[in-house]
């Protein structure tokens, strides 16, 4: 039981990192090809927990964190990963019993 908890937590950390990376790339690539827009970085899905913005006339970006959204994203990712892991394990057990 403890082993499964650690394994699913490890999987959820990997999934969280991948989802965060994809959200960063999506926000950066949305500004490609438009020289009038300055690049911004937003991280988080479904809740944005890190955001970057430009004040008018500024030469460097400002940023902010929303720690509550970070915790919420971590929790959502963990719950979804555990649910998928349990479904996969159940289907494997069912397939092994049918053999």
PLY file of the C-alpha trace (Angstrom):
ply
format ascii 1.0
element vertex 99
property float x
property float y
property float z
element edge 98
property int vertex1
property int vertex2
end_header
0.00 0.00 0.00
2.76 2.46 0.93
4.69 1.44 -2.19
1.66 2.25 -4.38
1.27 5.63 -2.68
4.92 6.51 -3.34
4.70 5.24 -6.91
1.59 7.25 -7.73
3.08 10.33 -6.05
6.21 9.91 -8.18
4.05 9.58 -11.32
2.06 12.67 -10.34
5.27 14.70 -9.90
6.34 13.71 -13.41
2.91 14.57 -14.82
2.87 17.90 -12.97
6.28 18.82 -14.42
5.18 17.86 -17.93
1.94 19.82 -17.70
3.81 22.85 -16.34
6.36 22.63 -19.16
3.61 22.42 -21.78
1.85 25.43 -20.25
5.10 27.45 -20.36
5.74 26.52 -23.98
2.15 27.32 -24.93
2.35 30.77 -23.37
5.72 31.51 -24.95
4.79 30.18 -28.38
1.59 32.24 -28.43
3.75 35.36 -28.83
6.01 34.03 -31.60
5.83 35.92 -34.86
4.35 39.09 -33.42
7.18 41.58 -32.88
4.85 44.12 -31.24
4.14 41.75 -28.33
6.66 41.16 -25.58
7.02 37.52 -24.50
5.23 36.51 -21.32
5.43 33.35 -19.29
2.42 31.85 -17.58
2.66 28.53 -15.78
-0.13 26.30 -14.59
-3.05 24.25 -15.79
-5.95 24.39 -14.97
-5.08 27.23 -12.55
-2.33 29.69 -13.44
0.06 29.84 -10.48
2.90 31.89 -12.01
2.31 34.84 -14.27
4.50 37.40 -15.91
3.36 40.80 -17.12
4.83 43.97 -18.56
3.99 47.39 -17.19
3.63 50.08 -19.82
7.00 51.60 -20.67
8.95 48.99 -18.68
12.01 47.26 -20.08
11.82 44.24 -17.80
8.89 42.02 -16.90
7.19 41.81 -13.53
5.96 38.52 -12.13
3.78 37.08 -9.45
2.91 33.80 -7.78
-0.39 32.48 -6.50
0.57 29.81 -4.01
-3.02 28.64 -3.56
-3.29 27.88 -7.28
0.02 26.02 -7.12
-1.25 23.78 -4.32
-4.55 23.30 -6.16
-2.75 22.28 -9.37
-0.58 19.82 -7.41
-3.63 18.32 -5.72
-5.64 18.03 -8.95
-2.69 16.39 -10.72
-2.23 13.93 -7.85
-5.93 13.00 -7.76
-6.12 12.47 -11.54
-2.90 10.43 -11.55
-4.10 8.22 -8.67
-7.44 7.67 -10.41
-5.77 6.69 -13.70
-3.30 4.44 -11.86
-6.13 2.64 -10.02
-8.11 2.14 -13.25
-5.05 0.72 -15.02
-4.23 -1.59 -12.11
-7.82 -2.81 -11.94
-7.91 -3.53 -15.68
-4.60 -5.42 -15.39
-5.99 -7.54 -12.54
-9.17 -8.23 -14.51
-7.15 -9.22 -17.59
-4.97 -11.56 -15.49
-8.02 -13.24 -13.97
-9.50 -13.94 -17.40
-6.38 -15.81 -18.51
0 1
1 2
2 3
3 4
4 5
5 6
6 7
7 8
8 9
9 10
10 11
11 12
12 13
13 14
14 15
15 16
16 17
17 18
18 19
19 20
20 21
21 22
22 23
23 24
24 25
25 26
26 27
27 28
28 29
29 30
30 31
31 32
32 33
33 34
34 35
35 36
36 37
37 38
38 39
39 40
40 41
41 42
42 43
43 44
44 45
45 46
46 47
47 48
48 49
49 50
50 51
51 52
52 53
53 54
54 55
55 56
56 57
57 58
58 59
59 60
60 61
61 62
62 63
63 64
64 65
65 66
66 67
67 68
68 69
69 70
70 71
71 72
72 73
73 74
74 75
75 76
76 77
77 78
78 79
79 80
80 81
81 82
82 83
83 84
84 85
85 86
86 87
87 88
88 89
89 90
90 91
91 92
92 93
93 94
94 95
95 96
96 97
97 98
